[in-house]
């Protein structure tokens, strides 16, 4: 399967290509994405609780850019919805989307972790 509802494996293949086929480098990048989620999530929650648009935007930009690199399409989409609410100064609306973001992120991280566990020489083949 090339595309799940959470992760676009074609994007992961592109990452592997950009790293000249270095599966180890790709693995480290994905592991870092998974490992940094809790920190990013806490920073976002604090920024929204404090109604800090600059910090919220920085965290959301970090989330969106890393999601784009690992193909975490659903997390990226929800982060975009939260960012739009922040841009309009609607922090209550942004906070309402946090539960959905956490749910989708948890499932995405689980899927990425399972992919990592199965990565071998043909890791991202269809």
SESEVEX-62912 format. One line per 5 residues: number of its first residue (from 1); their letters; for each residue x, y, z of C-alpha. Coordinates in nm, 2 decimals. Example, Ala and Ser with C-alpha at 12.3 -4.5 7.8 and 13.67 -1.06 7.14 Angstrom:
BEGIN
1 = as = 1.23,-0.45,0.78  1.37,-0.11,0.71
//
This chain:
BEGIN
1 = xxxxx = 0.00,0.00,0.00  0.14,0.34,-0.10  -0.09,0.57,0.10  -0.25,0.50,0.43  -0.49,0.75,0.58
6 = xxxxx = -0.21,0.87,0.80  0.12,0.83,0.62  0.22,0.87,0.25  0.49,0.61,0.20  0.59,0.78,-0.13
11 = xxxxx = 0.71,1.08,0.08  0.92,0.84,0.29  1.07,0.69,-0.03  1.15,1.05,-0.14  1.33,1.11,0.19
16 = xxxxx = 1.53,0.79,0.13  1.62,0.91,-0.22  1.72,1.25,-0.09  1.95,1.08,0.16  2.11,0.88,-0.13
21 = xxxxx = 1.94,0.56,-0.03  2.08,0.58,0.32  1.82,0.37,0.51  2.00,0.44,0.84  1.98,0.81,0.79
26 = xxxxx = 1.61,0.78,0.70  1.56,0.57,1.01  1.72,0.83,1.23  1.51,1.11,1.09  1.19,0.91,1.14
31 = xxxxx = 1.30,0.81,1.49  1.37,1.17,1.57  1.02,1.27,1.45  0.87,1.01,1.67  1.09,1.10,1.97
36 = xxxxx = 1.03,1.47,1.94  0.65,1.45,1.93  0.59,1.48,2.31  0.81,1.79,2.33  0.64,1.96,2.03
41 = xxxxx = 0.30,1.86,2.17  0.38,2.01,2.52  0.51,2.33,2.36  0.20,2.37,2.14  -0.03,2.31,2.44
46 = xxxxx = 0.15,2.57,2.65  0.16,2.82,2.36  -0.22,2.78,2.31  -0.29,2.79,2.68  -0.09,3.12,2.70
51 = xxxxx = -0.25,3.25,2.38  0.10,3.31,2.24  0.07,3.33,1.87  0.44,3.35,1.79  0.53,3.04,1.99
56 = xxxxx = 0.23,2.85,1.86  0.32,2.94,1.50  0.68,2.83,1.55  0.58,2.50,1.70  0.32,2.44,1.43
61 = xxxxx = 0.57,2.53,1.16  0.81,2.27,1.31  0.53,2.01,1.32  0.42,2.08,0.96  0.77,2.08,0.82
66 = xxxxx = 0.87,1.75,0.98  0.54,1.60,0.90  0.59,1.69,0.54  0.93,1.52,0.53  0.80,1.19,0.68
71 = xxxxx = 0.47,1.19,0.50  0.25,1.23,0.82  -0.03,1.38,0.61  -0.31,1.37,0.86  -0.11,1.53,1.14
76 = xxxxx = 0.01,1.80,0.89  -0.35,1.87,0.79  -0.47,1.91,1.15  -0.17,2.13,1.24  -0.27,2.35,0.95
81 = xxxxx = -0.62,2.39,1.09  -0.48,2.48,1.43  -0.24,2.73,1.27  -0.53,2.90,1.08  -0.72,2.94,1.41
86 = xxxxx = -0.41,3.09,1.57  -0.36,3.33,1.27  -0.72,3.45,1.33  -0.66,3.48,1.71  -0.91,3.21,1.79
91 = xxxxx = -0.72,3.02,2.06  -1.03,2.85,2.19  -1.09,2.70,1.84  -0.72,2.61,1.82  -0.74,2.43,2.16
96 = xxxxx = -1.05,2.24,2.05  -0.84,2.07,1.78  -0.57,1.95,2.02  -0.76,1.64,2.11  -0.79,1.54,1.75
101 = xxxxx = -0.43,1.63,1.68  -0.31,1.41,1.97  -0.53,1.12,1.86  -0.41,1.13,1.50  -0.05,1.19,1.61
106 = xxxxx = -0.06,0.89,1.84  -0.19,0.66,1.56  0.06,0.81,1.32  0.35,0.76,1.56  0.24,0.40,1.61
111 = xxxxx = 0.23,0.34,1.24  0.57,0.49,1.19  0.71,0.29,1.48  0.57,-0.03,1.32  0.72,0.07,0.99
116 = xxxxx = 1.06,0.13,1.15  1.04,-0.21,1.32  0.99,-0.38,0.98  1.25,-0.18,0.78  1.49,-0.41,0.60
121 = xxxxx = 1.67,-0.38,0.26  1.33,-0.33,0.08  1.19,-0.11,0.35  0.97,0.11,0.14  0.89,-0.11,-0.15
126 = x = 0.52,-0.14,-0.24
//
